[in-house]
Amino acid sequence: MLSFDNTEVAFSGKTASDLRRSYWLFKMVSNSALVSFGRSFTTFAINTHLPIRAFIKATIFRQFCGGEDIHECLATVESLGKYNVGSILDYSVEGMKSDADFDKTAGEIIDTINEAKTNRHISFAVFKPTGVGSISLHEKVGAKTTLSLAEQEAWKKIQVRFDNICKKAHDNNVQLLIDAEETWMQQAADDLTHVMMEKYNKERAIIFNTAQLYRKDRLDYIKRACDDAKSKKYFLGLKLVRGAYMEKERARAAKMNYPSPINDTKTDTDKLYDAALQYCIEHIDVISVCAGSHNENSSMLLASLMEKKNIPHNHPHIWFSQLLGMSDHISFNLAKEGYNVAKYVPYGPVKNVLPYLIRRAQENTSVKGQTGRELSLIIKEKQRRASAK
Ligand SMILES: Cc1cc2nc3c(=O)[nH]c(=O)nc-3n(C[C@H](O)[C@H](O)[C@H](O)COP(=O)(O)OP(=O)(O)OC[C@H]3O[C@@H](n4cnc5c(N)ncnc54)[C@H](O)[C@@H]3O)c2cc1C
């Protein structure tokens, strides 16, 4: 029977020294003052070329990233694969601004698709729309603002990058997730992604859009998208997440005086997320779903919805996904029970993935002095191993 309590399974891929390293890392990041200081110091040190790259690489980078390039990630991909946990190579370089940067990122995503087509442990490719085009242009296109000639040219280039990536995924039969970002850029990305789904999802869901269920409007969006897929005869690929930009969304809405698009409470988000899972399972003939979540209840709910409908654990339309270095108790226990699981394996040069690492550290700081979930699980497993000796 599926349970997320089994830390022996959760950490089966971790040696004693891996566990010790993770323990000290989560112990350090549980201290919010330390994380706050670390954040400022690290950014300063990297920008002024202080020699701390090796330290970051051996500690927090090693916990949450697969490597600095695709090749360096392959050992992680292999070791997850040993336990039937797939990988999703996630080029996590942020803050791109120029056409040259966007082309470089698009080329990198295509390289991940090339790797995925021959590596059976790589389950999906992934990209962020703002990695291949500016957020301000996405915003203008979404708001139907009149574009200058230069902007029209730039938007055409974004469309071409999207199409090149999606075509490559389709031609090589590699499933592709497209991440969701801020509401003010998302409409343009949604529109473009739906064009791609209609074009490339005729035989199966290759292209997956992402729905953030912290948004009040996303369950309705999912239902509309499903109707559209049915009427135009293509498969709908959906990654379901709760959403990562809540503070930013609320702050902008307050500043610009419009109603926040985000649910008022966490309970509302949880309800919508779980309702979306239920809807996807009810329409599993048309929808392929990837549940991107570290929430134990939602992960358990998806498994029990499958059970109720007698859907096999390894049904090709249903995936669970977590981030590398987090929630291994969910990923490894699901994989052991034969469910399809894949972890995002972020990668990129240490300097460029710093914003990603800082977010992971902040997420794991202690709330009101409580021991965080990752740290508690590591302590439990250390104790289990000690008493098993
Ligand atoms: C594989 C994977 C892929 C992801 N891809 C994306 C992506 O493309 N785009 C993206 O935006 N995020 C993405 N995320 C991050 C995700 O959106 C969440 O921020 C993160 O996973 C935490 O949510 P949870 O479901 O794991 O669990 P939980 O810890 O149960 O939920 C935390 C989330 O609940 C919501 N929430 C918290 N407090 C409140 C409140 N007071 N009111 C309303 N809602 C609240 C927020 O969304 C918060 O992140 C991804 C996560 C994973 C694991």
The ligand as an SDF file (V2000), in Angstrom:
LIG
                    3D

 53 58  0  0  0  0  0  0  0  0999 V2000
    7.6130   19.5740  -10.6850 C   0  0  0  0  0  0  0  0  0  0  0  0
    7.2030   20.9790  -10.3550 C   0  0  0  0  0  0  0  0  0  0  0  0
    7.0130   21.9000  -11.3820 C   0  0  0  0  0  0  0  0  0  0  0  0
    6.6220   23.2120  -11.0830 C   0  0  0  0  0  0  0  0  0  0  0  0
    6.3860   24.1030  -12.0990 N   0  0  0  0  0  0  0  0  0  0  0  0
    5.8910   25.3300  -11.8170 C   0  0  0  0  0  0  0  0  0  0  0  0
    5.4910   26.2270  -12.8470 C   0  0  0  0  0  0  0  0  0  0  0  0
    5.6080   25.9340  -14.0450 O   0  0  0  0  0  0  0  0  0  0  0  0
    4.9790   27.4340  -12.4990 N   0  0  0  0  0  0  0  0  0  0  0  0
    4.8160   27.7990  -11.1690 C   0  0  0  0  0  0  0  0  0  0  0  0
    4.2960   28.8960  -10.9050 O   0  0  0  0  0  0  0  0  0  0  0  0
    5.2040   26.9710  -10.1730 N   0  0  0  0  0  0  0  0  0  0  0  0
    5.7160   25.7560  -10.4640 C   0  0  0  0  0  0  0  0  0  0  0  0
    6.0650   24.9110   -9.4440 N   0  0  0  0  0  0  0  0  0  0  0  0
    6.0220   25.3860   -8.0360 C   0  0  0  0  0  0  0  0  0  0  0  0
    4.6260   25.2130   -7.4680 C   0  0  0  0  0  0  0  0  0  0  0  0
    3.7660   26.1170   -8.1190 O   0  0  0  0  0  0  0  0  0  0  0  0
    4.5460   25.4860   -5.9620 C   0  0  0  0  0  0  0  0  0  0  0  0
    5.0140   26.7610   -5.6640 O   0  0  0  0  0  0  0  0  0  0  0  0
    5.2850   24.5090   -5.0950 C   0  0  0  0  0  0  0  0  0  0  0  0
    5.3500   23.2320   -5.6430 O   0  0  0  0  0  0  0  0  0  0  0  0
    4.5800   24.4120   -3.7290 C   0  0  0  0  0  0  0  0  0  0  0  0
    3.2670   23.8950   -3.8730 O   0  0  0  0  0  0  0  0  0  0  0  0
    2.9340   22.3690   -3.5270 P   0  0  0  0  0  0  0  0  0  0  0  0
    1.7690   21.9050   -4.3260 O   0  0  0  0  0  0  0  0  0  0  0  0
    4.1650   21.6020   -3.6990 O   0  0  0  0  0  0  0  0  0  0  0  0
    2.5490   22.3110   -1.9920 O   0  0  0  0  0  0  0  0  0  0  0  0
    2.0710   23.1690   -0.8050 P   0  0  0  0  0  0  0  0  0  0  0  0
    3.2840   23.4310    0.0090 O   0  0  0  0  0  0  0  0  0  0  0  0
    0.9220   22.4740   -0.1850 O   0  0  0  0  0  0  0  0  0  0  0  0
    1.5160   24.5330   -1.3540 O   0  0  0  0  0  0  0  0  0  0  0  0
    2.1930   25.7620   -1.2790 C   0  0  0  0  0  0  0  0  0  0  0  0
    1.5490   26.6200   -2.3570 C   0  0  0  0  0  0  0  0  0  0  0  0
    0.1750   26.8900   -2.0050 O   0  0  0  0  0  0  0  0  0  0  0  0
   -0.1780   28.1960   -2.4570 C   0  0  0  0  0  0  0  0  0  0  0  0
   -0.5080   29.0180   -1.2720 N   0  0  0  0  0  0  0  0  0  0  0  0
    0.2230   29.1190   -0.1230 C   0  0  0  0  0  0  0  0  0  0  0  0
   -0.3470   29.9900    0.7410 N   0  0  0  0  0  0  0  0  0  0  0  0
   -1.4550   30.4570    0.1300 C   0  0  0  0  0  0  0  0  0  0  0  0
   -2.4470   31.4010    0.4990 C   0  0  0  0  0  0  0  0  0  0  0  0
   -2.4060   32.0360    1.6860 N   0  0  0  0  0  0  0  0  0  0  0  0
   -3.4410   31.6680   -0.3750 N   0  0  0  0  0  0  0  0  0  0  0  0
   -3.5210   31.0300   -1.5610 C   0  0  0  0  0  0  0  0  0  0  0  0
   -2.6100   30.1220   -1.9810 N   0  0  0  0  0  0  0  0  0  0  0  0
   -1.5860   29.8290   -1.1480 C   0  0  0  0  0  0  0  0  0  0  0  0
    1.0390   28.7360   -3.2010 C   0  0  0  0  0  0  0  0  0  0  0  0
    0.8840   28.4210   -4.5460 O   0  0  0  0  0  0  0  0  0  0  0  0
    2.1870   27.9700   -2.5600 C   0  0  0  0  0  0  0  0  0  0  0  0
    3.3070   27.8640   -3.4380 O   0  0  0  0  0  0  0  0  0  0  0  0
    6.4500   23.5940   -9.7270 C   0  0  0  0  0  0  0  0  0  0  0  0
    6.6370   22.6620   -8.7050 C   0  0  0  0  0  0  0  0  0  0  0  0
    6.9970   21.3630   -8.9980 C   0  0  0  0  0  0  0  0  0  0  0  0
    7.1870   20.3970   -7.8730 C   0  0  0  0  0  0  0  0  0  0  0  0
  1  2  1  0
  2  3  1  0
  2 52  2  0
  3  4  2  0
  4  5  1  0
  4 50  1  0
  5  6  2  0
  6  7  1  0
  6 13  1  0
  7  8  2  0
  7  9  1  0
  9 10  1  0
 10 11  2  0
 10 12  1  0
 12 13  2  0
 13 14  1  0
 14 15  1  0
 14 50  1  0
 15 16  1  0
 16 17  1  0
 16 18  1  0
 18 19  1  0
 18 20  1  0
 20 21  1  0
 20 22  1  0
 22 23  1  0
 23 24  1  0
 24 25  2  0
 24 26  1  0
 24 27  1  0
 27 28  1  0
 28 29  2  0
 28 30  1  0
 28 31  1  0
 31 32  1  0
 32 33  1  0
 33 34  1  0
 33 48  1  0
 34 35  1  0
 35 36  1  0
 35 46  1  0
 36 37  1  0
 36 45  1  0
 37 38  2  0
 38 39  1  0
 39 40  1  0
 39 45  2  0
 40 41  1  0
 40 42  2  0
 42 43  1  0
 43 44  2  0
 44 45  1  0
 46 47  1  0
 46 48  1  0
 48 49  1  0
 50 51  2  0
 51 52  1  0
 52 53  1  0
M  END
$$$$
